[in-house]
Amino acid sequence: MPIRMTLLAVTAGLALVAGLGSAYADDKAAAAVASDENGKYADKDGNPTFKIKEDGTVDWYTYSGFRRFNSDCFVCHGADGAGSSFAPALADSLKTMSYADFLSTVAEGRKNLKNGNDKVMPAFGNNKNVYCYMDDLYVYLRARAVGDLPRGRPAKHEDKPPAAKEAEASCMGG
């Protein structure tokens, strides 16, 4: 576990140093697909992004992010990232949060203990069901933040690419 956490921290640090994550998730132009590597899409800055076809079919990673969000994150952040009394709406938070900030916050957690309005985001850097799918979570929430993905389960999705299967097996230890 410590090695994976260290790699996650290094990844977030490299993203900051390289200037990645400078675009915010609500910028439709910044979220546009600039490259495709084995079904994983990136914007012009190299940040993960989503692809939704005219017929509503979402890419695999966006669909996977929906599934992961609804297994680990919705309990606090509400259905579809719309927020709750426990935690903010992530579909709104991503409008002012860079990719690097997202990685760091999810991995390390966050504490905001001010004015009697204590808020604590636990660290998920040791939870394989979260950190193995950080990009998936990000692209799902980015699609929600931009407004291109409506609430609810995506009706159609692309097939899981071989690269996603390999990455999952490698990260999950299978």
Phi, psi and chi 1 to 4 in degrees:
 res  aa     phi    psi   chi1   chi2   chi3   chi4
   1 MET       -  -46.2  -72.0  -69.5  179.5      -
   2 PRO   -58.3  -33.7  -22.0   30.3      -      -
   3 ILE   -65.5  -44.8  -69.0  172.8      -      -
   4 ARG   -64.2  -40.9  -74.6 -160.9  173.6  108.4
   5 MET   -64.2  -40.5 -174.5   57.7 -161.7      -
   6 THR   -62.7  -43.7  -59.0      -      -      -
   7 LEU   -61.9  -38.7  -72.0  173.8      -      -
   8 LEU   -65.1  -43.6 -169.3   55.2      -      -
   9 ALA   -64.2  -41.1      -      -      -      -
  10 VAL   -63.7  -42.5  168.3      -      -      -
  11 THR   -59.5  -46.7  -59.6      -      -      -
  12 ALA   -63.5  -40.8      -      -      -      -
  13 GLY   -64.6  -42.6      -      -      -      -
  14 LEU   -64.3  -37.9  -72.8  174.7      -      -
  15 ALA   -62.1  -39.6      -      -      -      -
  16 LEU   -67.2  -46.8  -75.7  171.1      -      -
  17 VAL   -63.2  -41.6  169.9      -      -      -
  18 ALA   -75.0  -10.2      -      -      -      -
  19 GLY    84.7    7.4      -      -      -      -
  20 LEU   -69.7  155.6  -63.5  178.3      -      -
  21 GLY    83.5   12.2      -      -      -      -
  22 SER   -73.7  -26.9   58.1      -      -      -
  23 ALA   -82.7  143.6      -      -      -      -
  24 TYR   -90.5  157.8  -64.2  120.8      -      -
  25 ALA   -69.0  -19.4      -      -      -      -
  26 ASP   -87.7   -0.6   72.6  -27.6      -      -
  27 ASP   -86.1  104.3 -175.3  -20.2      -      -
  28 LYS   -59.1  -39.0  -76.9 -171.4 -179.2 -129.9
  29 ALA   -65.0  -41.8      -      -      -      -
  30 ALA   -68.2  -28.8      -      -      -      -
  31 ALA   -81.3   -5.6      -      -      -      -
  32 ALA   -61.8  141.9      -      -      -      -
  33 VAL   -68.2  125.5  173.2      -      -      -
  34 ALA  -112.7  -22.7      -      -      -      -
  35 SER  -150.1  158.4   66.0      -      -      -
  36 ASP  -137.4  119.0  170.1    5.8      -      -
  37 GLU  -121.7  102.1 -172.7  173.2  -31.6      -
  38 ASN    56.7   41.0  -60.4  -43.3      -      -
  39 GLY    84.9    3.8      -      -      -      -
  40 LYS  -107.4  121.4 -166.5  166.7 -165.4  172.5
  41 TYR   -99.1  150.4  -57.8   97.3      -      -
  42 ALA  -137.9  152.5      -      -      -      -
  43 ASP   -84.2 -175.6   64.3   21.0      -      -
  44 LYS   -65.3  -21.2   64.4  179.8  175.0   54.4
  45 ASP   -92.8   -0.3  -66.1  -34.9      -      -
  46 GLY    90.1    4.0      -      -      -      -
  47 ASN   -78.2  145.0  -61.4  -46.0      -      -
  48 PRO   -60.5  141.4  -17.0   27.5      -      -
  49 THR  -144.3  177.8 -163.0      -      -      -
  50 PHE  -109.5  163.9   57.6   92.3      -      -
  51 LYS  -137.8  124.0 -177.0  174.6 -178.6 -178.8
  52 ILE  -122.1  121.5  -57.2  173.6      -      -
  53 LYS   -76.4  165.4  -64.8  178.5 -178.5  174.2
  54 GLU   -53.3  -35.4  -68.4  -76.6  -32.8      -
  55 ASP   -84.0    5.2   69.5   -4.8      -      -
  56 GLY    91.8   -0.9      -      -      -      -
  57 THR   -68.0  125.8  -58.8      -      -      -
  58 VAL   -97.4  155.8  -59.5      -      -      -
  59 ASP   -66.8  162.1   63.4  -83.5      -      -
  60 TRP   -57.8  -43.3  170.9  -99.6      -      -
  61 TYR   -67.2  -34.3  -64.2   96.3      -      -
  62 THR   -66.4  -43.8  -61.3      -      -      -
  63 TYR   -62.6  -44.2  177.1   70.3      -      -
  64 SER   -60.6  -40.5  173.7      -      -      -
  65 GLY   -62.0  -40.1      -      -      -      -
  66 PHE   -58.8  -46.9  165.6   82.1      -      -
  67 ARG   -63.5  -45.8  -67.9  177.6   56.8 -139.3
  68 ARG   -66.6  -41.3  -65.9  -63.0  164.5  176.3
  69 PHE   -58.2  -43.4 -178.2   87.7      -      -
  70 ASN   -78.2   -4.9  -76.2  -72.3      -      -
  71 SER  -100.0  -25.9   69.9      -      -      -
  72 ASP  -128.3  -30.3  -75.6  -78.4      -      -
  73 CYS  -100.9  -31.3  -50.7      -      -      -
  74 PHE   -64.0  -24.0   87.2   97.7      -      -
  75 VAL   -55.4  -41.0  173.7      -      -      -
  76 CYS   -98.1  -42.0  -66.4      -      -      -
  77 HIS   -90.4    3.1  -70.0  -76.2      -      -
  78 GLY    79.0  162.0      -      -      -      -
  79 ALA   -57.5  135.1      -      -      -      -
  80 ASP    61.3   19.2  -55.2  -52.1      -      -
  81 GLY    72.8   22.2      -      -      -      -
  82 ALA   -84.5   -1.4      -      -      -      -
  83 GLY    91.1  167.0      -      -      -      -
  84 SER  -156.3 -174.7   74.1      -      -      -
  85 SER   -72.9  -12.2   59.9      -      -      -
  86 PHE   -93.0  -33.0  -61.1  111.2      -      -
  87 ALA  -154.2  159.1      -      -      -      -
  88 PRO   -71.7  165.6   26.5  -34.0      -      -
  89 ALA   -74.0  111.7      -      -      -      -
  90 LEU   -68.7  -27.2  -68.2 -178.9      -      -
  91 ALA   -62.7  -26.8      -      -      -      -
  92 ASP   -87.9  -41.4  -69.5  -22.1      -      -
  93 SER   -58.0  -37.8  -65.0      -      -      -
  94 LEU   -68.2  -12.8 -107.3   65.7      -      -
  95 LYS   -68.7  -20.8  -68.0  177.6 -178.7  179.8
  96 THR  -127.0   16.1   58.4      -      -      -
  97 MET  -120.2  129.7 -179.0 -179.1  -80.4      -
  98 SER   -78.4  167.0   69.2      -      -      -
  99 TYR   -58.3  -46.3  172.7   57.9      -      -
 100 ALA   -62.1  -40.5      -      -      -      -
 101 ASP   -65.0  -38.7  -71.5  -19.4      -      -
 102 PHE   -59.9  -50.9  174.9   81.6      -      -
 103 LEU   -56.3  -47.2  -68.1  176.9      -      -
 104 SER   -63.4  -45.6  176.0      -      -      -
 105 THR   -64.5  -44.5  -59.6      -      -      -
 106 VAL   -66.9  -42.9  174.6      -      -      -
 107 ALA   -70.1  -44.6      -      -      -      -
 108 GLU   -99.5  -17.2  -61.0  169.8   11.9      -
 109 GLY    81.3 -177.7      -      -      -      -
 110 ARG  -157.2  143.0  176.4 -178.1  -75.1  174.4
 111 LYS  -123.7  131.6  -70.6 -178.2 -176.3  179.3
 112 ASN  -129.6   95.5 -176.2    3.3      -      -
 113 LEU  -112.6   77.5  -52.4  174.3      -      -
 114 LYS  -133.2  148.8  -62.2 -173.6 -144.3  175.3
 115 ASN    49.6   33.1  -55.5  -33.7      -      -
 116 GLY    70.4    8.4      -      -      -      -
 117 ASN  -111.7   64.1 -170.8   12.7      -      -
 118 ASP   -68.7  128.4  -61.8   -8.6      -      -
 119 LYS  -131.8  130.8  -65.6 -179.8 -178.2  174.0
 120 VAL  -132.3  123.2  177.3      -      -      -
 121 MET  -100.7  117.1  161.6   84.8  179.5      -
 122 PRO   -68.0  155.5   22.0  -28.1      -      -
 123 ALA   -77.8  135.0      -      -      -      -
 124 PHE  -114.3   15.4  -76.1   94.1      -      -
 125 GLY   -65.0  -15.4      -      -      -      -
 126 ASN  -107.9    5.6  -70.4  -36.3      -      -
 127 ASN  -100.9  104.9 -178.3  -25.4      -      -
 128 LYS   -57.5  -33.3  -73.4 -176.6 -179.4 -175.5
 129 ASN   -68.3  -12.5  -71.7  -46.4      -      -
 130 VAL  -108.4  -57.4  175.0      -      -      -
 131 TYR   -68.4  -23.9   77.1   73.8      -      -
 132 CYS   -72.5  -12.8  -71.3      -      -      -
 133 TYR  -127.0   26.0  -56.4   94.5      -      -
 134 MET   -58.8  -43.4  -66.9  -93.3  -92.6      -
 135 ASP   -64.9  -37.9  -76.0   -3.9      -      -
 136 ASP   -61.9  -46.5  -57.1   13.9      -      -
 137 LEU   -60.1  -43.8  -72.3  163.0      -      -
 138 TYR   -61.5  -47.7 -179.2   78.3      -      -
 139 VAL   -67.9  -34.8  -63.0      -      -      -
 140 TYR   -61.8  -50.0  163.8   67.7      -      -
 141 LEU   -68.3  -31.9  -69.4  167.6      -      -
 142 ARG   -65.4  -42.8 -170.8  174.0 -164.4 -173.6
 143 ALA   -62.3  -37.9      -      -      -      -
 144 ARG   -67.9  -42.6  -67.4  -81.4  -58.2  123.7
 145 ALA   -63.9  -41.4      -      -      -      -
 146 VAL   -68.6  -27.3  168.2      -      -      -
 147 GLY    96.2    8.0      -      -      -      -
 148 ASP   -85.3  -14.6  -74.6   -5.2      -      -
 149 LEU  -118.2  115.9 -174.3   64.5      -      -
 150 PRO   -72.1  169.3   25.5  -30.7      -      -
 151 ARG   -63.8  154.5  -66.8 -173.0   74.2  167.3
 152 GLY    98.7  172.7      -      -      -      -
 153 ARG   -69.5  129.4 -177.5 -177.4 -169.9   98.3
 154 PRO   -58.0  132.8  -24.6   34.2      -      -
 155 ALA   -68.9  -34.3      -      -      -      -
 156 LYS  -137.2  147.1  -61.5 -176.5 -110.2  177.3
 157 HIS  -144.8  156.0   61.2   81.2      -      -
 158 GLU   -67.3  160.3  -66.6  176.7  -11.1      -
 159 ASP   -67.5  156.1  -68.7  -23.8      -      -
 160 LYS   -70.4  120.3 -172.2  173.6 -171.7  175.4
 161 PRO   -70.3  152.2   -6.7   15.6      -      -
 162 PRO   -54.4  -36.3  -25.4   33.3      -      -
 163 ALA   -62.5  -36.2      -      -      -      -
 164 ALA   -68.4  -39.1      -      -      -      -
 165 LYS   -63.4  -42.8  -67.1  175.5 -175.1  176.9
 166 GLU   -66.1  -44.7  -68.5  168.0   17.1      -
 167 ALA   -63.3  -40.7      -      -      -      -
 168 GLU   -63.9  -46.8 -177.3  175.6   65.4      -
 169 ALA   -62.4  -41.0      -      -      -      -
 170 SER   -64.9  -46.4  174.4      -      -      -
 171 CYS   -73.7  -41.5 -170.3      -      -      -
 172 MET   -80.0  -12.1  -64.7  -64.1  -81.9      -
 173 GLY    84.1   25.9      -      -      -      -
 174 GLY  -107.0      -      -      -      -      -
